[in-house]
Amino acid sequence: MKLMPPAVRKAALTVHIISSVGWLGAIAAFLVLAIAGLTSTDPQLVRAAYVGMNLIGWMMIFPLSLASLISGIVQGLGTVWGLFRHYWVLIKLIITVLATALLLVHLQPVTAMAKMALAADLGPTDMNGMRIQLVADAGAAILALLITSILSVYKPRGLTRHGQKVLDKQQAQTRPAKGANA
């Protein structure tokens, strides 16, 4: 396995951390706007909230999610952690892929709400189910990203089957052959 040189590894890690933290922060801003859109009775504030959510979603959250996913894959492929060797890395990868895919699905109703808000004033109960769903989805996204952050810091032990095979192969290559003189 070819590992990244230390300077490249640090640069890739920096990109990954910045994009991941940025993603989390952008979702926090999105959540604030979603709560304002759900709870406000001021039509101008509601309109601004949903238009702002649409902009944040497409211009910040989506690009940051892709940057986090791609830089995480680069980190996995270019470091000793690998993508499929350790459960914590695999779980982070799965969460990030799912979160990015769900984000694309989630942004469709956000765009629809922004268009509705621009077309007419939304009353306090108009589209209430979708408004609640936007708050819930943003909250779930924050939880998912917090889990990936916790996994990055604590790195719980445990090799996948693939990881154990790689480790066994590496250990077999470094052991002296039977019958060899020391």
Backbone as JSON Lines, residues from 0, in Angstrom:
{"i":0,"aa":"M","n":[0.84,-1.18,0.0],"ca":[0.0,0.0,0.0],"c":[0.89,1.24,0.0]}
{"i":1,"aa":"K","n":[0.58,2.17,-0.86],"ca":[1.33,3.42,-0.99],"c":[0.67,4.47,-0.12]}
{"i":2,"aa":"L","n":[1.42,4.98,0.86],"ca":[0.89,6.02,1.73],"c":[1.26,7.4,1.2]}
{"i":3,"aa":"M","n":[0.45,8.38,1.55],"ca":[0.73,9.76,1.16],"c":[1.95,10.27,1.93]}
{"i":4,"aa":"P","n":[2.77,11.1,1.29],"ca":[3.84,11.76,2.03],"c":[3.24,12.62,3.15]}
{"i":5,"aa":"P","n":[3.98,12.82,4.25],"ca":[3.41,13.56,5.39],"c":[2.82,14.93,5.03]}
{"i":6,"aa":"A","n":[3.48,15.7,4.18],"ca":[2.96,17.03,3.84],"c":[1.62,16.93,3.09]}
{"i":7,"aa":"V","n":[1.51,15.97,2.21],"ca":[0.27,15.78,1.46],"c":[-0.82,15.26,2.39]}
{"i":8,"aa":"R","n":[-0.46,14.33,3.28],"ca":[-1.42,13.79,4.24],"c":[-1.98,14.89,5.13]}
{"i":9,"aa":"K","n":[-1.1,15.79,5.61],"ca":[-1.56,16.89,6.46],"c":[-2.45,17.85,5.7]}
{"i":10,"aa":"A","n":[-2.12,18.13,4.46],"ca":[-2.95,19.02,3.64],"c":[-4.33,18.39,3.4]}
{"i":11,"aa":"A","n":[-4.34,17.1,3.09],"ca":[-5.61,16.4,2.86],"c":[-6.44,16.35,4.14]}
{"i":12,"aa":"L","n":[-5.77,16.11,5.26],"ca":[-6.48,16.09,6.54],"c":[-7.06,17.47,6.87]}
{"i":13,"aa":"T","n":[-6.3,18.51,6.58],"ca":[-6.78,19.87,6.82],"c":[-8.03,20.16,5.99]}
{"i":14,"aa":"V","n":[-8.01,19.78,4.72],"ca":[-9.19,19.97,3.87],"c":[-10.38,19.19,4.43]}
{"i":15,"aa":"H","n":[-10.12,17.97,4.88],"ca":[-11.19,17.14,5.41],"c":[-11.79,17.76,6.69]}
{"i":16,"aa":"I","n":[-10.95,18.22,7.57],"ca":[-11.45,18.81,8.82],"c":[-12.23,20.09,8.53]}
{"i":17,"aa":"I","n":[-11.67,20.96,7.69],"ca":[-12.34,22.22,7.39],"c":[-13.7,21.98,6.7]}
{"i":18,"aa":"S","n":[-13.73,21.08,5.74],"ca":[-15.0,20.84,5.04],"c":[-16.01,20.17,5.96]}
{"i":19,"aa":"S","n":[-15.57,19.27,6.82],"ca":[-16.5,18.6,7.73],"c":[-17.06,19.56,8.78]}
{"i":20,"aa":"V","n":[-16.19,20.38,9.35],"ca":[-16.65,21.35,10.35],"c":[-17.53,22.41,9.66]}
{"i":21,"aa":"G","n":[-17.15,22.81,8.46],"ca":[-17.97,23.76,7.71],"c":[-19.35,23.2,7.41]}
{"i":22,"aa":"W","n":[-19.39,21.93,7.04],"ca":[-20.66,21.25,6.78],"c":[-21.55,21.29,8.02]}
{"i":23,"aa":"L","n":[-20.97,20.96,9.15],"ca":[-21.71,20.97,10.41],"c":[-22.22,22.38,10.73]}
{"i":24,"aa":"G","n":[-21.37,23.37,10.56],"ca":[-21.77,24.76,10.84],"c":[-22.86,25.24,9.89]}
{"i":25,"aa":"A","n":[-22.75,24.88,8.63],"ca":[-23.77,25.29,7.65],"c":[-25.12,24.65,7.97]}
{"i":26,"aa":"I","n":[-25.09,23.41,8.44],"ca":[-26.36,22.77,8.83],"c":[-26.93,23.44,10.08]}
{"i":27,"aa":"A","n":[-26.07,23.87,10.99],"ca":[-26.56,24.58,12.17],"c":[-27.27,25.88,11.75]}
{"i":28,"aa":"A","n":[-26.68,26.62,10.8],"ca":[-27.32,27.83,10.3],"c":[-28.65,27.49,9.62]}
{"i":29,"aa":"F","n":[-28.65,26.41,8.85],"ca":[-29.86,25.94,8.18],"c":[-30.95,25.63,9.22]}
{"i":30,"aa":"L","n":[-30.55,24.96,10.3],"ca":[-31.5,24.6,11.35],"c":[-32.11,25.85,11.99]}
{"i":31,"aa":"V","n":[-31.29,26.85,12.23],"ca":[-31.81,28.1,12.8],"c":[-32.86,28.71,11.87]}
{"i":32,"aa":"L","n":[-32.57,28.73,10.57],"ca":[-33.54,29.28,9.61],"c":[-34.8,28.41,9.54]}
{"i":33,"aa":"A","n":[-34.62,27.09,9.61],"ca":[-35.78,26.2,9.57],"c":[-36.69,26.42,10.78]}
{"i":34,"aa":"I","n":[-36.09,26.62,11.93],"ca":[-36.88,26.9,13.14],"c":[-37.59,28.25,13.01]}
{"i":35,"aa":"A","n":[-36.88,29.25,12.48],"ca":[-37.5,30.56,12.27],"c":[-38.66,30.45,11.28]}
{"i":36,"aa":"G","n":[-38.47,29.69,10.21],"ca":[-39.54,29.5,9.22],"c":[-40.75,28.79,9.79]}
{"i":37,"aa":"L","n":[-40.51,27.88,10.73],"ca":[-41.59,27.13,11.35],"c":[-42.35,27.96,12.39]}
{"i":38,"aa":"T","n":[-41.63,28.75,13.16],"ca":[-42.25,29.4,14.32],"c":[-42.67,30.85,14.09]}
{"i":39,"aa":"S","n":[-42.13,31.52,13.09],"ca":[-42.43,32.94,12.9],"c":[-43.8,33.16,12.27]}
{"i":40,"aa":"T","n":[-44.42,34.24,12.67],"ca":[-45.68,34.66,12.04],"c":[-45.46,35.84,11.1]}
{"i":41,"aa":"D","n":[-44.24,36.31,11.02],"ca":[-43.89,37.43,10.14],"c":[-43.64,36.89,8.73]}
{"i":42,"aa":"P","n":[-44.51,37.23,7.76],"ca":[-44.36,36.69,6.41],"c":[-43.02,37.01,5.75]}
{"i":43,"aa":"Q","n":[-42.47,38.18,6.01],"ca":[-41.17,38.53,5.42],"c":[-40.05,37.67,6.01]}
{"i":44,"aa":"L","n":[-40.1,37.42,7.3],"ca":[-39.09,36.58,7.93],"c":[-39.2,35.15,7.42]}
{"i":45,"aa":"V","n":[-40.42,34.65,7.28],"ca":[-40.63,33.3,6.77],"c":[-40.09,33.19,5.34]}
{"i":46,"aa":"R","n":[-40.41,34.16,4.52],"ca":[-39.92,34.18,3.14],"c":[-38.39,34.18,3.13]}
{"i":47,"aa":"A","n":[-37.79,35.07,3.9],"ca":[-36.33,35.16,3.95],"c":[-35.7,33.86,4.47]}
{"i":48,"aa":"A","n":[-36.35,33.25,5.44],"ca":[-35.8,32.0,6.0],"c":[-35.73,30.9,4.95]}
{"i":49,"aa":"Y","n":[-36.81,30.7,4.21],"ca":[-36.82,29.62,3.23],"c":[-35.95,29.91,2.02]}
{"i":50,"aa":"V","n":[-35.88,31.16,1.61],"ca":[-34.96,31.53,0.52],"c":[-33.52,31.34,0.99]}
{"i":51,"aa":"G","n":[-33.23,31.75,2.22],"ca":[-31.89,31.57,2.78],"c":[-31.52,30.1,2.93]}
{"i":52,"aa":"M","n":[-32.47,29.28,3.35],"ca":[-32.21,27.84,3.48],"c":[-31.84,27.24,2.14]}
{"i":53,"aa":"N","n":[-32.54,27.67,1.11],"ca":[-32.26,27.15,-0.23],"c":[-30.84,27.53,-0.67]}
{"i":54,"aa":"L","n":[-30.47,28.78,-0.43],"ca":[-29.11,29.23,-0.79],"c":[-28.05,28.48,0.02]}
{"i":55,"aa":"I","n":[-28.24,28.41,1.31],"ca":[-27.28,27.7,2.16],"c":[-27.18,26.23,1.75]}
{"i":56,"aa":"G","n":[-28.33,25.64,1.47],"ca":[-28.33,24.22,1.1],"c":[-27.53,23.93,-0.16]}
{"i":57,"aa":"W","n":[-27.81,24.68,-1.21],"ca":[-27.14,24.41,-2.5],"c":[-25.75,25.0,-2.61]}
{"i":58,"aa":"M","n":[-25.52,26.15,-1.97],"ca":[-24.25,26.85,-2.16],"c":[-23.22,26.54,-1.07]}
{"i":59,"aa":"M","n":[-23.67,26.01,0.06],"ca":[-22.72,25.7,1.14],"c":[-22.77,24.24,1.56]}
{"i":60,"aa":"I","n":[-23.95,23.79,1.97],"ca":[-24.05,22.45,2.54],"c":[-23.69,21.38,1.52]}
{"i":61,"aa":"F","n":[-24.26,21.45,0.34],"ca":[-23.98,20.42,-0.66],"c":[-22.5,20.4,-1.07]}
{"i":62,"aa":"P","n":[-21.88,21.54,-1.43],"ca":[-20.45,21.48,-1.77],"c":[-19.58,21.0,-0.6]}
{"i":63,"aa":"L","n":[-19.9,21.43,0.62],"ca":[-19.12,20.99,1.77],"c":[-19.28,19.49,2.02]}
{"i":64,"aa":"S","n":[-20.49,18.97,1.78],"ca":[-20.68,17.52,1.96],"c":[-19.85,16.74,0.95]}
{"i":65,"aa":"L","n":[-19.8,17.22,-0.29],"ca":[-18.97,16.55,-1.3],"c":[-17.49,16.65,-0.96]}
{"i":66,"aa":"A","n":[-17.06,17.83,-0.51],"ca":[-15.65,18.01,-0.13],"c":[-15.29,17.1,1.04]}
{"i":67,"aa":"S","n":[-16.18,16.98,2.01],"ca":[-15.93,16.11,3.15],"c":[-15.86,14.64,2.71]}
{"i":68,"aa":"L","n":[-16.79,14.24,1.86],"ca":[-16.81,12.86,1.37],"c":[-15.55,12.54,0.58]}
{"i":69,"aa":"I","n":[-15.21,13.38,-0.37],"ca":[-14.05,13.13,-1.23],"c":[-12.76,13.17,-0.43]}
{"i":70,"aa":"S","n":[-12.61,14.17,0.42],"ca":[-11.38,14.26,1.21],"c":[-11.28,13.1,2.22]}
{"i":71,"aa":"G","n":[-12.4,12.63,2.72],"ca":[-12.38,11.46,3.6],"c":[-11.96,10.2,2.87]}
{"i":72,"aa":"I","n":[-12.41,10.05,1.64],"ca":[-12.0,8.9,0.83],"c":[-10.5,8.98,0.54]}
{"i":73,"aa":"V","n":[-10.02,10.18,0.2],"ca":[-8.59,10.36,-0.04],"c":[-7.79,10.0,1.21]}
{"i":74,"aa":"Q","n":[-8.25,10.46,2.37],"ca":[-7.58,10.13,3.63],"c":[-7.56,8.61,3.85]}
{"i":75,"aa":"G","n":[-8.68,7.98,3.61],"ca":[-8.74,6.54,3.82],"c":[-7.81,5.77,2.89]}
{"i":76,"aa":"L","n":[-7.77,6.2,1.64],"ca":[-6.94,5.5,0.66],"c":[-5.45,5.77,0.83]}
{"i":77,"aa":"G","n":[-5.11,6.93,1.4],"ca":[-3.71,7.31,1.46],"c":[-3.07,7.22,2.83]}
{"i":78,"aa":"T","n":[-3.78,6.62,3.79],"ca":[-3.22,6.48,5.14],"c":[-3.34,5.03,5.61]}
{"i":79,"aa":"V","n":[-2.73,4.76,6.73],"ca":[-2.77,3.39,7.28],"c":[-4.16,2.98,7.73]}
{"i":80,"aa":"W","n":[-5.06,3.94,7.89],"ca":[-6.4,3.61,8.35],"c":[-7.19,2.86,7.29]}
{"i":81,"aa":"G","n":[-6.99,3.18,6.03],"ca":[-7.74,2.53,4.96],"c":[-9.22,2.9,5.0]}
{"i":82,"aa":"L","n":[-9.94,2.48,3.97],"ca":[-11.38,2.74,3.92],"c":[-12.19,1.61,4.55]}
{"i":83,"aa":"F","n":[-11.67,0.41,4.46],"ca":[-12.45,-0.77,4.86],"c":[-11.76,-1.61,5.93]}
{"i":84,"aa":"R","n":[-10.73,-1.1,6.55],"ca":[-9.97,-1.88,7.55],"c":[-10.54,-1.77,8.95]}
{"i":85,"aa":"H","n":[-10.96,-0.58,9.32],"ca":[-11.41,-0.32,10.69],"c":[-12.89,0.02,10.66]}
{"i":86,"aa":"Y","n":[-13.61,-0.51,11.64],"ca":[-15.05,-0.26,11.68],"c":[-15.36,1.23,11.79]}
{"i":87,"aa":"W","n":[-14.6,1.97,12.57],"ca":[-14.92,3.38,12.76],"c":[-14.81,4.16,11.44]}
{"i":88,"aa":"V","n":[-13.84,3.8,10.61],"ca":[-13.69,4.48,9.32],"c":[-14.84,4.08,8.4]}
{"i":89,"aa":"L","n":[-15.16,2.8,8.39],"ca":[-16.25,2.31,7.55],"c":[-17.59,2.93,7.95]}
{"i":90,"aa":"I","n":[-17.83,3.04,9.24],"ca":[-19.07,3.65,9.72],"c":[-19.13,5.13,9.31]}
{"i":91,"aa":"K","n":[-18.0,5.83,9.46],"ca":[-17.96,7.24,9.02],"c":[-18.24,7.35,7.52]}
{"i":92,"aa":"L","n":[-17.66,6.47,6.75],"ca":[-17.87,6.49,5.3],"c":[-19.35,6.26,4.97]}
{"i":93,"aa":"I","n":[-19.94,5.27,5.6],"ca":[-21.35,4.96,5.34],"c":[-22.24,6.14,5.73]}
{"i":94,"aa":"I","n":[-22.0,6.72,6.91],"ca":[-22.81,7.87,7.35],"c":[-22.66,9.03,6.39]}
{"i":95,"aa":"T","n":[-21.43,9.29,5.96],"ca":[-21.19,10.43,5.06],"c":[-21.83,10.21,3.7]}
{"i":96,"aa":"V","n":[-21.72,9.0,3.17],"ca":[-22.36,8.71,1.87],"c":[-23.87,8.85,1.99]}
{"i":97,"aa":"L","n":[-24.44,8.27,3.04],"ca":[-25.9,8.36,3.24],"c":[-26.34,9.8,3.46]}
{"i":98,"aa":"A","n":[-25.59,10.54,4.27],"ca":[-25.96,11.93,4.54],"c":[-25.9,12.77,3.27]}
{"i":99,"aa":"T","n":[-24.91,12.53,2.44],"ca":[-24.8,13.28,1.18],"c":[-25.94,12.91,0.23]}
{"i":100,"aa":"A","n":[-26.26,11.63,0.14],"ca":[-27.37,11.19,-0.72],"c":[-28.7,11.74,-0.21]}
{"i":101,"aa":"L","n":[-28.93,11.64,1.09],"ca":[-30.17,12.15,1.67],"c":[-30.26,13.67,1.53]}
{"i":102,"aa":"L","n":[-29.12,14.33,1.56],"ca":[-29.1,15.78,1.37],"c":[-29.68,16.15,0.01]}
{"i":103,"aa":"L","n":[-29.28,15.42,-1.02],"ca":[-29.82,15.69,-2.35],"c":[-31.33,15.53,-2.4]}
{"i":104,"aa":"V","n":[-31.83,14.51,-1.7],"ca":[-33.28,14.29,-1.63],"c":[-33.92,15.41,-0.82]}
{"i":105,"aa":"H","n":[-33.28,15.77,0.27],"ca":[-33.81,16.78,1.19],"c":[-33.85,18.17,0.57]}
{"i":106,"aa":"L","n":[-32.92,18.47,-0.3],"ca":[-32.87,19.81,-0.89],"c":[-34.01,20.08,-1.87]}
{"i":107,"aa":"Q","n":[-34.65,19.04,-2.37],"ca":[-35.79,19.24,-3.28],"c":[-36.95,19.95,-2.59]}
{"i":108,"aa":"P","n":[-37.4,19.49,-1.41],"ca":[-38.47,20.23,-0.74],"c":[-38.02,21.61,-0.26]}
{"i":109,"aa":"V","n":[-36.74,21.77,0.03],"ca":[-36.25,23.1,0.42],"c":[-36.44,24.07,-0.73]}
{"i":110,"aa":"T","n":[-36.07,23.64,-1.93],"ca":[-36.25,24.48,-3.12],"c":[-37.73,24.76,-3.35]}
{"i":111,"aa":"A","n":[-38.57,23.75,-3.16],"ca":[-40.02,23.94,-3.32],"c":[-40.55,24.96,-2.31]}
{"i":112,"aa":"M","n":[-40.09,24.87,-1.06],"ca":[-40.54,25.82,-0.04],"c":[-40.07,27.23,-0.38]}
{"i":113,"aa":"A","n":[-38.86,27.37,-0.87],"ca":[-38.34,28.7,-1.24],"c":[-39.19,29.29,-2.37]}
{"i":114,"aa":"K","n":[-39.53,28.47,-3.35],"ca":[-40.38,28.95,-4.46],"c":[-41.76,29.35,-3.96]}
{"i":115,"aa":"M","n":[-42.34,28.55,-3.06],"ca":[-43.66,28.88,-2.51],"c":[-43.59,30.18,-1.71]}
{"i":116,"aa":"A","n":[-42.54,30.33,-0.93],"ca":[-42.41,31.53,-0.11],"c":[-42.24,32.77,-0.96]}
{"i":117,"aa":"L","n":[-41.56,32.63,-2.1],"ca":[-41.4,33.77,-3.0],"c":[-42.69,34.09,-3.75]}
{"i":118,"aa":"A","n":[-43.49,33.09,-4.02],"ca":[-44.72,33.27,-4.8],"c":[-45.84,33.91,-3.98]}
{"i":119,"aa":"A","n":[-45.91,33.58,-2.7],"ca":[-47.0,34.09,-1.86],"c":[-46.59,34.01,-0.4]}
{"i":120,"aa":"D","n":[-47.21,34.83,0.42],"ca":[-46.95,34.75,1.86],"c":[-47.43,33.41,2.39]}
{"i":121,"aa":"L","n":[-46.6,32.8,3.22],"ca":[-47.0,31.55,3.87],"c":[-47.59,31.89,5.22]}
{"i":122,"aa":"G","n":[-48.79,31.41,5.45],"ca":[-49.42,31.6,6.75],"c":[-48.77,30.7,7.78]}
{"i":123,"aa":"P","n":[-49.07,30.94,9.07],"ca":[-48.44,30.16,10.14],"c":[-48.65,28.65,10.04]}
{"i":124,"aa":"T","n":[-49.72,28.2,9.4],"ca":[-49.97,26.76,9.31],"c":[-49.8,26.2,7.89]}
{"i":125,"aa":"D","n":[-49.5,27.07,6.93],"ca":[-49.3,26.59,5.55],"c":[-48.07,25.69,5.48]}
{"i":126,"aa":"M","n":[-48.24,24.54,4.85],"ca":[-47.13,23.6,4.64],"c":[-46.47,23.21,5.96]}
{"i":127,"aa":"N","n":[-47.26,23.13,7.02],"ca":[-46.71,22.87,8.35],"c":[-45.96,21.54,8.44]}
{"i":128,"aa":"G","n":[-46.48,20.51,7.77],"ca":[-45.8,19.22,7.8],"c":[-44.41,19.31,7.19]}
{"i":129,"aa":"M","n":[-44.29,20.0,6.06],"ca":[-42.98,20.15,5.42],"c":[-42.06,21.0,6.28]}
{"i":130,"aa":"R","n":[-42.61,22.02,6.91],"ca":[-41.8,22.88,7.78],"c":[-41.21,22.08,8.94]}
{"i":131,"aa":"I","n":[-42.04,21.26,9.55],"ca":[-41.57,20.42,10.66],"c":[-40.52,19.43,10.16]}
{"i":132,"aa":"Q","n":[-40.76,18.87,8.99],"ca":[-39.82,17.91,8.41],"c":[-38.45,18.55,8.16]}
{"i":133,"aa":"L","n":[-38.42,19.79,7.71],"ca":[-37.15,20.48,7.47],"c":[-36.37,20.66,8.77]}
{"i":134,"aa":"V","n":[-37.06,20.97,9.85],"ca":[-36.4,21.1,11.16],"c":[-35.87,19.74,11.61]}
{"i":135,"aa":"A","n":[-36.7,18.71,11.49],"ca":[-36.3,17.36,11.92],"c":[-35.12,16.85,11.1]}
{"i":136,"aa":"D","n":[-35.15,17.05,9.8],"ca":[-34.06,16.58,8.95],"c":[-32.74,17.28,9.28]}
{"i":137,"aa":"A","n":[-32.8,18.58,9.52],"ca":[-31.58,19.31,9.88],"c":[-31.05,18.82,11.23]}
{"i":138,"aa":"G","n":[-31.94,18.58,12.17],"ca":[-31.51,18.04,13.46],"c":[-30.86,16.67,13.32]}
{"i":139,"aa":"A","n":[-31.45,15.81,12.49],"ca":[-30.87,14.48,12.25],"c":[-29.51,14.58,11.57]}
{"i":140,"aa":"A","n":[-29.37,15.53,10.65],"ca":[-28.09,15.72,9.97],"c":[-27.01,16.15,10.95]}
{"i":141,"aa":"I","n":[-27.35,17.06,11.86],"ca":[-26.38,17.47,12.88],"c":[-25.97,16.29,13.74]}
{"i":142,"aa":"L","n":[-26.93,15.48,14.14],"ca":[-26.62,14.29,14.94],"c":[-25.68,13.34,14.19]}
{"i":143,"aa":"A","n":[-25.96,13.1,12.92],"ca":[-25.11,12.21,12.11],"c":[-23.69,12.75,12.02]}
{"i":144,"aa":"L","n":[-23.55,14.06,11.8],"ca":[-22.21,14.63,11.69],"c":[-21.5,14.67,13.03]}
{"i":145,"aa":"L","n":[-22.23,14.83,14.11],"ca":[-21.61,14.74,15.43],"c":[-21.08,13.33,15.69]}
{"i":146,"aa":"I","n":[-21.82,12.34,15.25],"ca":[-21.36,10.95,15.41],"c":[-20.07,10.72,14.63]}
{"i":147,"aa":"T","n":[-20.0,11.22,13.4],"ca":[-18.76,11.05,12.63],"c":[-17.61,11.79,13.29]}
{"i":148,"aa":"S","n":[-17.88,12.94,13.88],"ca":[-16.82,13.68,14.58],"c":[-16.33,12.92,15.8]}
{"i":149,"aa":"I","n":[-17.25,12.35,16.55],"ca":[-16.89,11.57,17.73],"c":[-16.06,10.35,17.33]}
{"i":150,"aa":"L","n":[-16.46,9.68,16.26],"ca":[-15.69,8.53,15.78],"c":[-14.28,8.93,15.37]}
{"i":151,"aa":"S","n":[-14.14,10.11,14.78],"ca":[-12.82,10.59,14.36],"c":[-11.89,10.83,15.54]}
{"i":152,"aa":"V","n":[-12.45,11.29,16.64],"ca":[-11.64,11.61,17.81],"c":[-11.33,10.35,18.62]}
{"i":153,"aa":"Y","n":[-12.33,9.51,18.88],"ca":[-12.15,8.37,19.76],"c":[-11.65,7.11,19.05]}
{"i":154,"aa":"K","n":[-11.86,6.99,17.76],"ca":[-11.38,5.86,16.97],"c":[-11.53,4.51,17.71]}
{"i":155,"aa":"P","n":[-12.76,4.09,17.93],"ca":[-12.94,2.82,18.66],"c":[-12.25,1.67,17.94]}
{"i":156,"aa":"R","n":[-11.72,0.77,18.73],"ca":[-10.99,-0.37,18.17],"c":[-11.92,-1.3,17.43]}
{"i":157,"aa":"G","n":[-11.31,-2.09,16.59],"ca":[-12.06,-3.12,15.89],"c":[-11.74,-3.11,14.41]}
{"i":158,"aa":"L","n":[-11.21,-4.21,13.95],"ca":[-10.9,-4.38,12.54],"c":[-12.05,-5.09,11.84]}
{"i":159,"aa":"T","n":[-12.31,-4.7,10.63],"ca":[-13.27,-5.42,9.8],"c":[-12.61,-6.74,9.38]}
{"i":160,"aa":"R","n":[-13.36,-7.63,8.76],"ca":[-12.75,-8.87,8.23],"c":[-11.63,-8.54,7.26]}
{"i":161,"aa":"H","n":[-11.9,-7.59,6.38],"ca":[-10.87,-7.16,5.42],"c":[-9.64,-6.63,6.15]}
{"i":162,"aa":"G","n":[-9.84,-5.82,7.16],"ca":[-8.74,-5.26,7.93],"c":[-7.92,-6.34,8.62]}
{"i":163,"aa":"Q","n":[-8.61,-7.36,9.14],"ca":[-7.9,-8.46,9.8],"c":[-7.08,-9.25,8.79]}
{"i":164,"aa":"K","n":[-7.62,-9.47,7.6],"ca":[-6.88,-10.17,6.54],"c":[-5.63,-9.39,6.15]}
{"i":165,"aa":"V","n":[-5.77,-8.08,6.0],"ca":[-4.62,-7.24,5.65],"c":[-3.56,-7.31,6.75]}
{"i":166,"aa":"L","n":[-3.99,-7.23,8.0],"ca":[-3.06,-7.31,9.12],"c":[-2.37,-8.66,9.16]}
{"i":167,"aa":"D","n":[-3.12,-9.74,8.99],"ca":[-2.53,-11.08,8.99],"c":[-1.49,-11.22,7.88]}
{"i":168,"aa":"K","n":[-1.8,-10.69,6.71],"ca":[-0.87,-10.76,5.57],"c":[0.4,-9.97,5.86]}
{"i":169,"aa":"Q","n":[0.26,-8.79,6.45],"ca":[1.42,-7.97,6.79],"c":[2.29,-8.67,7.83]}
{"i":170,"aa":"Q","n":[1.65,-9.27,8.82],"ca":[2.4,-9.96,9.86],"c":[3.1,-11.19,9.3]}
{"i":171,"aa":"A","n":[2.45,-11.89,8.38],"ca":[3.07,-13.06,7.78],"c":[4.3,-12.67,6.97]}
{"i":172,"aa":"Q","n":[4.27,-11.52,6.33],"ca":[5.4,-11.07,5.52],"c":[6.59,-10.64,6.38]}
{"i":173,"aa":"T","n":[6.34,-10.22,7.61],"ca":[7.43,-9.74,8.47],"c":[7.98,-10.84,9.38]}
{"i":174,"aa":"R","n":[7.3,-11.98,9.49],"ca":[7.8,-13.08,10.31],"c":[8.92,-13.81,9.59]}
{"i":175,"aa":"P","n":[9.92,-14.25,10.35],"ca":[10.96,-15.04,9.7],"c":[10.4,-16.4,9.25]}
{"i":176,"aa":"A","n":[10.89,-16.88,8.15],"ca":[10.43,-18.16,7.62],"c":[10.82,-19.28,8.59]}
{"i":177,"aa":"K","n":[9.99,-20.35,8.65],"ca":[10.28,-21.49,9.52],"c":[11.59,-22.12,9.09]}
{"i":178,"aa":"G","n":[12.4,-22.43,10.04],"ca":[13.67,-23.1,9.75],"c":[14.78,-22.13,9.41]}
{"i":179,"aa":"A","n":[14.47,-20.85,9.38],"ca":[15.52,-19.86,9.07],"c":[16.34,-19.62,10.32]}
{"i":180,"aa":"N","n":[17.62,-19.46,10.14],"ca":[18.5,-19.2,11.28],"c":[18.39,-17.71,11.64]}
{"i":181,"aa":"A","n":[18.42,-17.49,12.94],"ca":[18.3,-16.1,13.42],"c":[19.65,-15.44,13.5]}
